Amino acid sequence: MLLWLLLSTSWFSSSHQGWITPLKGEQDIFYNVTGTLRIRTSTTTSRVFIRLFSSNDSYITTLSWKLSDWEYYVWGCNFVFKQTFPVVPPAKVERLWDVTTTHTDLEIRCNDVQVLLFEYDKAPLATCKSNVKNRVIAKAAFYELDTATEEFYLVECEGYEAMWREKKIENTTAIPSPLVTGSDVAVRCTHGYQLSGPRFITCRYNSTFSGLNYVFCLSKNTYYNNLHSVYKI
């Protein structure tokens, strides 16, 4: 049984070595956020303030939320800074925030509770669809107005090689480790074997892979025998 796994999205240039303290002041510091950006806060009065860019440093949008009354703002998508999280974050002073962006939406989780799923198509402003939707957010800047973020890092899927060995799947493709969340891995079986299961698995925000339990490379005889038994009339 032999499985080829091919990385299909970009990955973080340096592996997670612990929490990083963002610099404060006029200078914007950029970080690769292809995946989930995890932020730690331990205050109830300040504000998280992040500007998001594409890979060529083209500005896309600003994301901000207040830790006092849970008002959030997505530049170009909200009318005013008066919308609140649909779900109130857990009542703890120290919080871990996970910010995940895709082509179609933006998700914020607090202590593993989803507090916001912002879908660009449902935004009240048309500029949200033209400026934000379908654009790949690759970099983030902790703006000088950010007074809440104490530390951050990029959440990654680590130790996946051990999972594949446990499933008796051999990885022969050089894939960077660790992978950031949001990274898709294309699955392809070697010659003589047929894929049974999803063609792509994704590194999720909780550092696990979607669909991994359903990926198998079967001999062609076994594969077609299974098909015959399923569709036999």
N, C-alpha and C positions, 0 to 999 in steps of 0.2 A: 504494500500500500504506500503510494507516494503522492504527496500533495505539494503543488506549487502555490506560493502565496506572494502576490505582487502588490506593493504599496502604490495606491493611486492618488494620494493627496500629499501635500507638503507636510513636513514634520519640524518639530522644534530643533533649532540648531545646537542647543546644548541640553543635556539631560538634567532632570530635576535634582538639585543638590541641596534642597532646603528652601526655606522662606527667604524672599528678597525684600529689602526695604526700599520703596520707591523714593527717588530724590524729590525734594520739595523746592519750589521756586519757579522762576521764569522759564527755565529750560525744560522742554518736553523730552521725556525719555521713552523711546519706543521699544516695544516687545512684541514678538510673534505671538498672536493669539488665535492661530488656526487650531481651534479646539475649545477647551473650557479654561477660562481664566478664573482662578480661585483667589479670593480676597479675604483677608481677616480684618475685622473691626472690633473694637471694644469700647465704644462710646455710644451715647444715645442722643447727641446734640449736633453732630457734624453731618457732612455731606460727602458722598462718593461722587467724583466728577471725572469722567473718562472721555477722551476724544478717540474716535476710531477711524482708521485709515486703510486704504488698499495697500497692496504690496509695493506699489510705486510711490507711496507717500501721499496719494491723492486723498484729500479729506472726504469722509463719507457722512459721519454723523457724530453727535455728542450724546452720551448717556449719563444721566445723573439721577441720584435719588437721595432723599433726606432721611436721616435715622431718627428724626423726632416725630414726624407725622406721616411718613411713608409716601410722600408725594414723589413721583418720578417724572422724568422728562426725556424724550427722545427727539433730538433736534430734527425739524423737517417732517415730523410725524404727529406731534401733539400741537394743539392750538396754544395752550398755555401750560405753565408748570403748576397744574392744579389737579392732575389725575393721581389717584392713589392705587397702590397695589391691590389687585382683586382679592388676594389672600394676605392677612396680616402675618408678618414674620414671627417666628417663635419668640416668646418673651424671655430672651436672654441678653445680657449685655455683650458677651463675647459671641460673635457670629462669624460663620464661614459662608461667604457668598460665592456661588458658581455662576459665571456669566458665559453663556454659550450662544453663538450666532450661526445662522445658516443663510441660505439664499432667500428664504421666505419668512423667517421669524427670528425673534430674539427671546431667549429664556433666561430668567433669573431664579435661582434657587437659594434659599437661606436655611442653613443647617439641614440640608437634604429635603426641604419642603419647597415645592414650586410656588412662588409668590407672584410670578408674572410670566405669561407667554404672549408676547407682543407680535401679532401677525401683521406684516406690512400691508397686506391686501385690505385689512379692516381698519387701517389708520384713517383718521378724519381728514388728513391733508393729502392732496394728490402728489405733492412733492415727495412724499415718503416712498411712493411706488417708483417714481422716476429717479430719485437720488440714492435710495437705500436698497430696495428690492433687487435681487439677483446680482448684487455686488459682493465680492469676496472680501470680508474684513480680515486683514492679515496683521495689523499692528495697532497697538493701543498706546495712548499717552496719558499718564496720570497728570491732569491739568493742575495748575497752581491753586485753583479753588478747591481742590480735593483736600479735605481736612480730616477724613475718616479712615482712609486706607492705611493700615500700619504695615502689612506685609502681603505678599502675593506670590503665587507661582502658577505654572501651567500644569494642569492635571494630565497625567499620562497613564497609558496602559503598560504595565511592567510585568515581567515574568511570563509572557505569553508562550515562550518556547517550552517551558515546563508543561503548560497545559496541552500543547500539541504533542509532546512526547508521551504524556499520560494517555492520550487518545490513540497512540501508536501511529501518529502522522509525522512523516519526516519533512522538515523544512529545508529546502535546498536553495532558497532564494535569499540573498543578502538583504534583510530588511532592518532598518535602523531600530535600535531599541534604546529607550522606550518610545512608544508611539504616543502622539498627543490625541486627546479626545477629538472626535470628529473625523479622524483618519479612516478612510475606507481601504480594506484589503481585498483585492480581487482574488477569487479562488479558482484555480485551474488544476485539474488532475493530469498527471503525466501519461504518456502513451500506454495504452492497454487498460486504462481505468476510466470510469465514467463518474462524473460528479453527481451525487445525490444530496440535494440541499441547496441553500442560497448561494448565488454566485458572488455575493459581497458580504463581508462582515465588517462591523463598524465598532471602533473603540468608543465606548460610551462614557458619560460623565462620571459614572461610579467605577471606572477603571476595569470594566468587564467588556467582553465582545458580544455584540448582538449576533444571534444566529450560530454561534460556534458549536453549540450542542447538536446542531442539525446538519453539520458538514461532514460528509463521508465520501471517500473515494472507493468505489466498488469495482471489482473486476467486471468486465463487460458481460460475462455470462451471468453473474449474480444480478447485475443491474437489469438486464433484459428478462431474466426469470422473474424478478420482482414485478416488473411492469406487466408481464404476462399474467401473473396471479392477480394483480389488481384489476386489470381490464378484461379478464377472461369472462366470457358470457356463457 
